[in-house]
Amino acid sequence: MSVFDDPFDPATPLTGTCSCGDHASQGEHDAAFHAAEEDALAGRVVEQAVMRAVFPDDRTRRVFLRTVGAGTALAAISQFFPLGLAKEAFAADGKPEKTGLKVGFIPITCATPIIMAHPMGFYTKHGLDVEVVKTAGWAVVRDKALNKEYDAAHMLSPMPLAITVGAGANPIPYTMPAVENINGQAITLAMKHKDRRDPQSWKGFKFAVPFDYSMHNYLLRYYVAEHGIDPDKDIQIRVVPPPEMVANLRADNIDGFLAPDPVNQRAVYDGVGFIHILSKDIWENHPCCAFAASKEFVTTMPNTYRALLKAIIDATAYARKPENRKEIAAAIAPPNYLNQPVTVVEQVLTGTFADGLGNVRRVPNRIDFDPFPWHSFAVWIMTQMKRWGQIKGDIDYAKVAREVYLATDTARLMQEVGLTPPAGTSKSFVVMGKPFDPAKPRDYVNSFAIKRA
């Protein structure tokens, strides 16, 4: 297949035995298929570069290809230019096509690997000169990424899916090669509500979430709906950038928020809020934020992409170890990163924290770091987009999950930095006692009593 063709995309089942009969499990089948796909992609990048070198004028190149066809064009060129040798050299070279990069981030602990990779030298270790750019909110991150002001970005894990399927805008192919953090969120309420812990008493409350396409929005909606509260009728949900949430709680503009940390802990530190429930107690080990990049960046600068992703996965491996958390807290707390007291960041990262109700809690995995982008995470997120009316019409959940969540890339680089990737790309899990089967997303959406779909 050449770069001018659509890539082969078999509809492989998410669960069950190998669909081709040549592998011991579906996980091995998926790994083999995606490895072959990546090798083919590298070849297509070389073919594209050669075609552009021979025909630098876009219009001339297109006319030529329409006239003779892509296959004939490459066959003719290969007589004079050794494409096979070029592909081998490309695969062996590995030098980043671009070393000076800008990566946008929101100042929250969910971005820990992306942030810490700068002061702790992980980008430099992998041959990159990365400027990490503090950004005010998710809409700004999205816009700057789409406008190519950022080469890659810290995004919420639903954002690359929303961008790809065109939820709320025109679709643009986007990718999520790695999860930044798992867990790491909480529902925090204003101190005046410390005696209103029953969600059924929250009718009329005003809540903040950081973005419409966020785990925060979906988990808050899920949580209140399971307690009989319609999130679109019984409460108000507003989008507020994380750096502004505590001020809005202090000013009594909102009653609470489901927010990323350190926002929740800062509300406790300032004495204006208490932690009602950690998000891990809604869904243990759920994804939160992510490292994201456009499909164009991934395909046109594969060596740069690989080096950047490896630096972030390397940083993630370091962040996973509890003994490194205090060192990391000191590295990312300064004004140019999180701009938070070190003690606030430490309480989040170590999991020993005050909850605002007079208790000191010890929850080591309050936030954790696991880069693997499970396809089933993507499927669950899309069921919630569908449930709340953000996605209209039919959607091929499994296909979109494979195209956006680049599990094979992550698995390969996890091994290189000493992490053990899972054998497959999908798993079942439980959210508030309700099992989720990624092979039956439509049944899952239809099973909810409160929904917009």
C-alpha positions, -999 to +999 in steps of 0.1 A: +000+000+000+013+035-008+007+068+010-019+076-016-042+048-005-064+046+025-047+024+052-061-011+057-084-011+087-099-045+095-129-046+119-112-067+145-133-076+175-123-061+208-127-093+228-126-130+221-103-153+202-080-143+174-101-134+143-075-147+118-067-180+135-030-175+134-024-161+169-029-176+204-051-146+215-068-115+201-042-095+220-014-111+200-033-106+168-038-069+175-002-064+184+010-081+152-015-062+130-006-028+145+031-035+143+027-043+106+006-012+101+033+010+117+060-005+095+038+002+064+032+037+077+070+044+079+073+032+043+044+054+032+061+085+048+092+078+027+071+074-005+054+106+002+087+124+007+102+110-025+071+121-045+073+156-031+110+158-040+104+147-076+073+169-079+077+199-055+047+216-070+015+203-054-007+208-085+018+191-109+021+162-085-017+157-083-022+159-120+006+133-126-010+110-100-044+113-114-031+106-149-010+075-143-022+063-108-002+060-076+010+025-082+023+032-117+039+065-104+058+047-077+069+019-100+083+043-124+101+064-098+115+032-081+135+024-114+156+055-107+153+059-069+159+029-046+128+032-025+135+000-006+169+013+005+154+046+014+129+029+036+156+008+053+177+039+059+147+058+072+139+030+097+175+028+109+180+065+112+156+075+139+169+111+143+141+135+151+130+155+120+124+185+144+140+190+178+126+223+189+090+217+200+062+235+219+039+214+241+009+231+258-002+221+293-028+231+319-012+236+354-027+205+371-011+174+385-027+153+357+001+168+335+028+156+358+048+135+332+046+162+305+056+190+330+083+171+349+100+159+317+111+195+313+129+204+346+140+168+352+156+164+318+136+136+301+131+156+269+168+164+267+176+127+273+157+118+242+173+145+220+146+171+221+144+208+231+109+211+244+092+243+256+063+234+278+038+262+276+014+269+305-021+275+291-052+290+307-079+264+297-088+235+275-105+254+247-073+274+243-052+242+243-074+227+217-074+258+195-036+263+197-030+226+189-054+227+159-037+259+147-003+242+150+010+267+175+017+236+197+033+206+182+016+184+208-004+190+239-017+179+273-054+172+266-083+156+284-086+119+273-120+125+256-107+155+236-089+136+208-120+115+203-143+145+202-119+162+177-117+131+155-155+124+154-163+161+150-183+165+182-193+202+181-170+210+151-157+196+118-138+163+123-100+164+123-080+132+127-063+133+161-045+108+182-039+099+218-007+079+222-006+079+260-027+084+291-010+109+314-026+099+347-052+076+361-075+086+390-065+121+403-098+139+404-124+145+431-158+161+439-152+190+462-180+209+479-181+243+496-177+241+534-213+253+538-225+220+524-205+197+548-238+184+562-253+178+527-233+147+517-263+129+501-263+137+464-301+134+463-301+167+483-281+185+456-310+197+434-303+233+425-266+230+430-242+248+406-211+226+397-180+234+377-161+211+354-131+220+333-145+212+299-176+197+282-155+169+267-138+157+299-138+128+323-148+153+349-180+161+331-189+125+324-180+112+359-200+140+376-230+133+353-226+095+360-224+100+397-254+122+402-275+103+377-269+071+397-284+090+427-315+099+407-304+135+398-307+145+362-276+166+354-293+187+328-325+194+347-318+192+385-284+209+387-263+233+366-229+223+352-206+251+341-173+250+324-146+268+345-108+266+338-091+247+367-070+277+378-102+297+384-122+270+403-112+277+439-118+314+434-153+307+421-160+284+451-147+311+475-169+337+459-200+314+462-205+314+424-206+275+426-215+249+452-188+225+441-168+210+413-155+178+399-120+189+392-085+177+386-059+181+413-043+200+428-075+221+426-094+200+452-065+200+476-060+237+472-096+243+482-090+223+514-057+242+519-075+275+516-103+264+539-131+270+514-140+234+505-139+197+515-133+166+495-166+148+491-154+117+471-123+109+451-129+100+415-111+066+421-141+057+443-164+062+414-143+043+389-110+027+401-081+034+377-101+055+353-082+076+327-080+114+331-056+134+310-035+125+280-007+133+257-022+141+223-010+150+188-025+154+154-024+125+130-005+148+107+023+153+133+024+115+140+027+106+103+049+134+089+074+135+118+075+099+130+110+101+146+101+133+164+069+118+175+086+086+188+112+106+207+086+128+223+063+099+232+093+080+246+103+109+268+068+112+282+065+074+288+100+075+305+088+103+328+056+084+335+076+053+345+095+075+370+063+091+383+047+057+390+072+050+418+060+063+451+095+070+463+099+097+436+067+116+443+081+142+468+110+150+444+085+154+415+063+177+437+092+200+443+100+200+406+065+209+393+052+232+421+071+264+410+052+294+394+062+285+358+045+251+362+017+245+388+022+277+409+012+259+440+026+254+475+048+223+475+028+209+504-004+209+483+012+191+455+029+166+478-005+158+494-019+149+460+011+129+447+018+110+479-019+104+488-015+115+524-038+145+527-063+165+547-098+161+534-112+194+548-134+176+573-108+172+600-094+139+587-060+130+574-064+103+547-039+079+533-047+068+497-015+060+479-032+057+445-052+089+448-034+097+416-013+072+396+005+071+363-001+044+337+004+055+300-014+026+283-044+039+263-068+011+265-092+010+236-120+001+261-114+035+278-121+052+245-153+031+240-166+040+274-160+077+269-178+076+235-208+058+252-210+088+275-208+113+246-236+093+230-256+091+263-256+129+268-262+139+231-227+150+222-225+124+194-254+121+169-262+091+148-243+058+146-207+054+155-182+026+150-169+026+186-142+000+180-128+016+148-126+051+163-110+037+195-082+019+174-076+050+152-073+075+181-059+055+210-025+044+197-020+014+221+006-004+200+030+026+199+027+029+237+032-008+244+064-009+223+079+021+241+067+010+275+089-020+271+119+001+261+117+021+294+112-009+316+074-010+319+053-041+312+025-034+287-007-055+288-011-083+262-043-070+247-059-036+241-093-040+257-106-049+291-139-049+311-142-028+342-168-016+367-181+020+372-201+025+404-209-012+406-221-014+370-200-037+347-190-023+313-185-047+284-166-028+256-180-053+230-215-041+237-214-002+238-250+003+224-265-020+251-246+000+277-260+033+265-295+020+264-293+006+299-293+040+316-326+054+329-313+090+327-299+099+293-303+123+264-297+097+236 
